[in-house]
C-alpha cells in the first residue's frame, strides 16, 4: 500500500529511543510539485445556517508541534488548554470566562475531565490534575514518555497513554502509579496517540501496533485484545498501522480505525470483531443515523452501515484536504480541513449543506452540545457556532 502525502502532513516519527525521535523528513526531502494537491472547493447550495455565537483566545493554541489539544465539555462549560499552558474555562452558553490559570509547562495531552478533576499531560511525561471548580492543583505525577493524548479520569482512576507505547493507571486521588502495560512499539509510528476511553471501570486503549486493548482500570488486568490492522509490506513505512484517532462506543459495540488498515466494529464485552472495512485514517470514527463515519487519508469521507452491511455513501470532494473526524450535530456532520474551512454535511447522503471559514486550520476534534459546535483552531481561537436549518 502506498503512503499518501499532503501539505497537511500526517507527521511521521521514528522511535529511535525511549526519549527521542526523528521524523521521516530527516531521511529524505520531497518536492512540493510531487505532492497531491488539495481539491478546489466547488460551489454548494447552503440549506443550513452556521452562526458564530462567541469566540475566545486560548494561548498559542496547538503550538508548533503536531498536537491535538481537544477541549472538553463539562457542567455547561468548555475547558480548553493551549500548548504553552494557558488553561481556560468558559461558560458554554455565553463564552464568558469562569476562570483561567497559567501552567508553567508545555501541555501536549489534554483535556481530560471527570468527577471534578481536569487532567493534562506534558511533553516531559508529567500528568497534572487540577480542580475543575477553580484550577487549584490537586497532584502531579511524572511518568516516562511524552503524553500526546488526553488522560482520562472517572474520579477513581486516571488512565494515561505515553508516546513510547505504555498505558498506565494512576490513583485519581493521590496520583500514585497503580499499573503499567508495555506494548510492542513499531520502528516507525505516526506522531500522536489515540485518546483512551474509560467507562464502567474498564479502560480501552489503542496502540501504534494496530491493537486495541481493554483493561481493568484499577488493576491493569487485560480483559481482551483486538487487532484492528496487520502490518504488511517490505518497508517500515508500508507497515505502519497506528490506531491514532478517537475510538467510539455505541451501545455494546466499540469502533476504531487504523492508518493503512481498517475501520472495525467489535463487541465491547469480548473484543470479538464484528466487521471491518478497508480504510486509512488517523482522525478516528464517530456514529450517528445508524452509520459509522470515518475520514480517509485521501480526503474521502465514508459512512458505513453500523450493522456491518457495507457502505451507505462516500463523499470524495475533499480530496487531499485532510478532513478531520466527523462530528455529529443534529442531522448533519461537521468537520474541518487543512485550509481552515469547516464543512457541514448531511448524515443522510453526505452532501454539503453549509461551509464556514475559520481563519486557520483546526485539527482538534469538534465538540458538540445539541446544535452548538465548539471549534478550537491551531492558532488558539475557541469558537462556538450554532447550526440551524435555514428558513
C-alpha positions as CSV (number, residue, x, y, z in Angstrom):
1,X,0.0,0.0,0.0
2,X,1.5,3.4,-1.0
3,X,1.9,6.2,1.5
4,X,-0.2,9.2,0.7
5,X,1.4,12.6,1.5
6,X,-0.2,16.0,1.5
7,X,0.6,19.6,2.7
8,X,-1.3,19.0,5.9
9,X,1.0,16.1,6.6
10,X,0.5,13.2,9.0
11,X,3.7,13.9,10.9
12,X,5.5,10.5,11.0
13,X,8.2,9.7,13.5
14,X,10.9,7.1,14.1
15,X,11.2,5.9,17.7
16,X,15.0,5.8,17.9
17,X,14.9,5.5,21.7
18,X,12.5,5.9,24.6
19,X,13.5,9.6,24.9
20,X,13.9,10.9,21.4
21,X,12.7,10.5,17.8
22,X,13.5,11.7,14.3
23,X,10.9,12.5,11.6
24,X,10.7,10.8,8.2
25,X,11.7,14.1,6.7
26,X,15.1,13.7,8.4
27,X,15.6,10.8,5.9
28,X,14.7,12.5,2.7
29,X,13.1,15.6,1.2
30,X,10.1,15.9,-1.1
31,X,9.5,18.4,-3.9
32,X,6.2,20.2,-3.4
33,X,5.3,19.6,-7.0
34,X,5.2,15.8,-6.3
35,X,2.6,16.1,-3.6
36,X,-1.1,15.6,-4.1
37,X,-2.7,19.0,-4.2
38,X,-5.9,19.7,-2.2
39,X,-9.1,19.7,-4.3
40,X,-10.6,23.0,-5.1
41,X,-13.9,23.6,-3.3
42,X,-17.0,23.6,-5.5
43,X,-19.9,25.9,-5.1
44,X,-22.7,24.5,-2.9
45,X,-26.3,25.3,-2.1
46,X,-26.5,26.1,1.6
47,X,-29.6,24.8,3.4
48,X,-28.2,25.1,6.9
49,X,-27.1,28.3,8.7
50,X,-23.9,28.4,10.7
51,X,-23.9,31.4,13.1
52,X,-21.0,32.3,15.3
53,X,-22.2,32.7,18.9
54,X,-18.9,33.7,20.6
55,X,-15.1,33.3,20.4
56,X,-12.2,33.5,23.0
57,X,-8.5,33.2,22.7
58,X,-6.5,30.4,24.4
59,X,-2.8,31.0,24.5
60,X,-0.8,29.8,21.4
61,X,-3.3,27.0,20.6
62,X,-1.7,23.8,19.4
63,X,1.8,25.5,19.4
64,X,4.4,24.5,16.8
65,X,4.2,20.7,17.4
66,X,1.7,18.4,15.8
67,X,-0.5,18.3,18.8
68,X,-4.3,17.8,19.0
69,X,-5.3,19.5,22.2
70,X,-9.1,18.9,22.1
71,X,-11.2,20.9,24.6
72,X,-13.8,19.2,26.8
73,X,-17.4,19.9,27.8
74,X,-18.4,19.6,31.5
75,X,-21.3,21.0,33.6
76,X,-22.2,23.6,30.9
77,X,-18.7,24.8,30.5
78,X,-16.0,24.4,27.9
79,X,-12.5,23.6,29.1
80,X,-9.6,24.4,26.8
81,X,-5.8,24.4,27.1
82,X,-3.0,25.6,24.9
83,X,0.4,24.2,24.3
84,X,2.1,27.0,26.2
85,X,0.0,26.1,29.3
86,X,-3.0,28.5,29.3
87,X,-5.9,26.7,30.9
88,X,-9.3,28.4,30.3
89,X,-12.8,27.5,31.5
90,X,-15.7,29.4,29.8
91,X,-19.4,29.3,30.0
92,X,-20.6,27.2,27.0
93,X,-23.7,29.4,26.5
94,X,-22.2,32.9,26.7
95,X,-18.4,32.4,26.3
96,X,-17.8,34.3,29.5
97,X,-14.6,33.3,31.3
98,X,-15.2,31.4,34.5
99,X,-11.6,31.1,35.5
100,X,-8.1,30.9,33.9
101,X,-4.8,29.6,35.0
102,X,-1.3,29.8,33.6
103,X,0.6,26.5,33.9
104,X,4.4,26.8,33.6
105,X,4.7,23.7,31.4
106,X,4.3,22.6,27.8
107,X,1.0,20.8,27.5
108,X,0.8,18.1,24.9
109,X,-2.1,16.0,26.1
110,X,-5.5,17.3,27.1
111,X,-8.2,17.9,28.1
112,X,-9.5,15.1,30.2
113,X,-12.2,15.8,32.7
114,X,-14.4,13.9,35.2
115,X,-15.6,13.8,38.8
116,X,-14.5,17.4,39.4
117,X,-11.0,16.8,38.0
118,X,-9.2,18.2,35.0
119,X,-6.2,16.1,33.9
120,X,-3.5,17.1,31.5
121,X,-0.2,15.7,30.1
122,X,3.1,17.3,29.3
123,X,6.0,16.9,26.9
124,X,8.1,15.7,29.8
125,X,5.7,12.9,30.8
126,X,4.1,14.8,33.7
127,X,0.4,14.2,34.4
128,X,-1.3,17.1,36.2
129,X,-4.6,17.1,38.0
130,X,-6.4,20.3,38.9
131,X,-9.8,21.1,40.4
132,X,-12.5,21.8,37.8
133,X,-14.1,24.4,40.1
134,X,-11.1,26.8,40.5
135,X,-8.0,25.3,38.8
136,X,-6.2,24.5,42.1
137,X,-3.5,21.8,41.5
138,X,-4.5,18.6,43.2
139,X,-1.4,16.5,42.3
140,X,1.2,15.8,39.7
141,X,2.9,12.6,38.7
142,X,5.9,12.2,36.4
143,X,5.9,9.2,34.0
144,X,8.4,8.2,31.4
145,X,7.4,9.3,27.9
146,X,5.6,12.3,26.3
147,X,1.8,12.4,26.8
148,X,0.2,13.2,23.5
149,X,-3.4,12.2,24.3
150,X,-5.8,13.5,27.0
151,X,-5.6,11.4,30.1
152,X,-9.0,10.1,31.2
153,X,-10.4,10.1,34.8
154,X,-13.5,8.7,36.5
155,X,-12.7,10.2,39.9
156,X,-11.2,6.8,41.0
157,X,-8.6,6.1,38.3
158,X,-6.7,8.1,35.7
159,X,-5.7,6.3,32.5
160,X,-2.7,7.7,30.6
161,X,-1.0,6.6,27.4
162,X,2.5,7.8,26.6
163,X,4.2,8.1,23.2
164,X,6.6,5.2,24.0
165,X,3.7,2.7,23.9
166,X,2.8,2.5,27.6
167,X,-0.7,2.5,29.1
168,X,-0.7,3.4,32.8
169,X,-3.2,3.6,35.6
170,X,-2.9,6.2,38.3
171,X,-4.9,6.7,41.5
172,X,-7.2,9.7,40.9
173,X,-7.0,10.9,44.5
174,X,-3.2,10.8,45.1
175,X,-1.7,10.4,41.6
176,X,0.2,7.3,42.7
177,X,1.1,4.8,39.9
178,X,-1.1,1.7,40.0
179,X,0.0,-0.3,37.0
180,X,1.8,-0.2,33.7
181,X,1.3,-2.0,30.4
182,X,4.1,-2.0,27.7
183,X,3.0,-2.5,24.1
184,X,5.3,-3.5,21.3
185,X,6.1,-0.2,19.6
186,X,6.9,-0.4,15.8
187,X,10.1,1.2,14.5
188,X,8.0,3.8,12.6
189,X,4.9,5.4,14.1
190,X,2.6,8.4,13.5
191,X,3.2,11.4,15.7
192,X,0.3,11.0,18.1
193,X,-1.7,8.6,20.2
194,X,-5.4,7.8,20.4
195,X,-7.2,9.1,23.5
196,X,-8.2,6.2,25.9
197,X,-11.8,5.6,26.8
198,X,-12.7,5.0,30.4
199,X,-16.1,3.5,31.1
200,X,-17.7,1.4,33.9
201,X,-14.3,0.6,35.4
202,X,-12.8,-0.6,32.0
203,X,-10.1,1.3,30.1
204,X,-9.9,0.9,26.3
205,X,-6.5,1.9,24.9
206,X,-5.4,1.9,21.2
207,X,-1.8,1.4,20.3
208,X,0.6,2.1,17.4
209,X,0.9,-1.7,16.7
210,X,-2.7,-1.7,15.4
211,X,-4.2,-3.2,18.5
212,X,-6.9,-2.1,21.0
213,X,-6.7,-3.5,24.5
214,X,-9.3,-3.5,27.2
215,X,-8.0,-3.3,30.8
216,X,-9.5,-3.4,34.3
217,X,-8.9,0.3,35.0
218,X,-7.9,-0.3,38.7
219,X,-5.6,-3.3,38.3
220,X,-4.4,-3.2,34.7
221,X,-5.5,-6.8,34.1
222,X,-6.1,-7.4,30.4
223,X,-9.8,-8.3,29.5
224,X,-9.3,-8.7,25.8
225,X,-7.2,-7.6,22.8
226,X,-8.5,-6.6,19.4
227,X,-6.2,-6.5,16.3
228,X,-7.6,-3.6,14.1
229,X,-4.9,-4.0,11.4
230,X,-2.0,-6.2,10.4
231,X,1.4,-4.7,9.4
232,X,2.1,-5.6,5.8
233,X,4.7,-4.6,3.2
234,X,8.5,-4.6,3.0
235,X,9.3,-1.1,4.3
236,X,8.6,0.2,7.8
237,X,6.5,3.0,6.2
238,X,4.3,0.4,4.5
239,X,4.0,-1.5,7.8
240,X,2.6,1.4,9.8
241,X,-0.9,0.6,11.2
242,X,-1.3,3.0,14.1
243,X,-4.7,3.4,15.7
244,X,-4.2,7.1,16.3
245,X,-7.6,8.7,16.1
246,X,-10.5,8.7,18.5
247,X,-12.4,5.5,19.2
248,X,-16.2,5.5,19.7
249,X,-18.5,3.4,21.8
250,X,-22.2,2.9,20.9
251,X,-24.3,0.5,22.9
252,X,-22.4,-2.7,23.3
253,X,-20.0,-2.0,20.4
254,X,-16.7,-0.2,20.0
255,X,-15.4,1.3,16.8
256,X,-11.8,2.1,15.8
257,X,-9.9,2.9,12.7
258,X,-6.2,2.5,11.8
259,X,-3.7,4.0,9.4
260,X,-3.3,1.8,6.3
261,X,-5.7,-0.7,7.7
262,X,-9.4,-0.9,8.6
263,X,-12.3,0.6,10.4
264,X,-13.6,-2.1,12.6
265,X,-16.6,-2.8,14.9
266,X,-16.1,-5.1,17.9
267,X,-18.2,-6.4,20.8
268,X,-17.4,-4.2,23.8
269,X,-17.6,-7.1,26.2
270,X,-15.4,-9.6,24.5
271,X,-13.4,-7.7,21.8
272,X,-14.8,-10.1,19.2
273,X,-14.6,-8.4,15.8
274,X,-18.0,-8.0,14.2
275,X,-17.0,-6.4,10.8
276,X,-14.3,-4.4,9.1
277,X,-13.9,-2.2,6.1
278,X,-10.6,-1.1,4.5
279,X,-9.6,2.5,5.3
280,X,-6.6,4.6,6.2
281,X,-7.4,7.1,8.9
282,X,-5.7,9.0,11.7
283,X,-8.6,11.1,12.8
284,X,-10.9,8.5,14.3
285,X,-14.5,7.5,14.0
286,X,-18.0,8.7,15.0
287,X,-21.5,7.3,14.8
288,X,-25.0,8.5,14.0
289,X,-28.1,7.7,12.0
290,X,-27.2,4.0,12.0
291,X,-23.8,4.9,10.4
292,X,-20.1,4.8,11.3
293,X,-18.3,7.8,9.9
294,X,-14.6,8.0,9.1
295,X,-12.3,10.4,7.1
296,X,-9.7,8.6,5.0
297,X,-6.2,10.0,4.4
298,X,-7.0,10.6,0.7
299,X,-9.7,13.1,1.8
300,X,-12.8,10.8,1.3
301,X,-15.4,10.8,4.0
302,X,-17.2,7.4,4.4
303,X,-20.4,6.4,6.0
304,X,-20.6,2.7,6.7
305,X,-23.7,1.0,8.0
306,X,-23.3,0.3,11.7
307,X,-24.8,-3.2,11.3
308,X,-22.0,-4.2,9.1
309,X,-23.9,-4.3,5.8
310,X,-21.4,-2.1,3.9
311,X,-21.1,1.4,2.5
312,X,-24.0,3.8,2.8
313,X,-22.3,6.7,1.0
314,X,-19.0,8.3,0.3
315,X,-18.1,12.0,-0.2
316,X,-15.0,12.5,-2.3
317,X,-15.0,16.2,-3.0
318,X,-12.4,16.9,-0.2
319,X,-9.6,15.0,-1.8
320,X,-6.3,15.7,0.0
321,X,-7.9,18.4,2.1
322,X,-7.2,16.3,5.3
323,X,-10.7,16.3,6.7
324,X,-10.9,15.8,10.4
325,X,-13.0,13.3,12.4
326,X,-16.7,13.9,11.5
327,X,-18.7,15.3,14.5
328,X,-22.4,14.6,14.6
329,X,-24.6,17.7,15.1
330,X,-28.4,17.1,14.6
331,X,-29.0,15.5,11.2
332,X,-25.6,16.7,10.0
333,X,-21.8,16.2,10.3
334,X,-19.2,18.9,10.9
335,X,-15.5,18.6,10.0
336,X,-12.7,21.0,9.1
337,X,-9.9,20.8,6.5
338,X,-6.3,21.8,6.1
339,X,-7.2,25.3,4.9
340,X,-9.3,26.2,7.9
341,X,-12.7,25.6,6.3
342,X,-15.5,24.0,8.3
343,X,-17.8,21.8,6.2
344,X,-21.3,20.8,7.3
345,X,-22.6,17.6,5.6
346,X,-25.9,15.7,5.6
347,X,-25.8,12.5,7.5
348,X,-28.3,11.1,5.0
349,X,-26.2,11.2,1.9
350,X,-23.0,13.2,2.5
351,X,-23.9,16.3,0.5
352,X,-22.6,19.6,1.7
353,X,-25.2,21.8,3.3
354,X,-23.0,24.7,4.7
355,X,-19.5,26.0,4.8
356,X,-17.7,28.4,7.2
357,X,-14.1,29.8,7.1
358,X,-12.4,29.7,10.4
359,X,-9.3,31.7,9.6
360,X,-6.8,28.9,10.4
361,X,-6.9,25.1,10.5
362,X,-8.3,23.2,13.4
363,X,-7.0,19.7,13.8
364,X,-8.6,19.1,17.2
365,X,-11.9,17.2,17.3
366,X,-15.0,19.4,17.1
367,X,-17.2,19.2,20.2
368,X,-21.0,19.2,20.0
369,X,-23.7,20.2,22.5
370,X,-27.1,19.7,20.9
371,X,-27.0,22.2,17.9
372,X,-23.9,24.1,19.1
373,X,-20.4,23.3,17.8
374,X,-17.1,24.2,19.6
375,X,-14.1,24.5,17.4
376,X,-10.5,25.1,18.7
377,X,-8.2,26.3,16.0
378,X,-4.5,25.6,15.8
379,X,-3.7,29.2,16.5
380,X,-5.7,29.3,19.7
381,X,-9.2,30.6,18.8
382,X,-12.1,28.8,20.5
383,X,-15.3,29.3,18.6
384,X,-18.9,28.5,19.3
385,X,-21.2,28.1,16.4
386,X,-24.9,27.4,16.2
387,X,-26.1,25.1,13.3
388,X,-29.7,25.6,12.4
389,X,-31.8,25.0,9.3
390,X,-32.4,28.0,7.1
391,X,-36.0,29.4,6.9
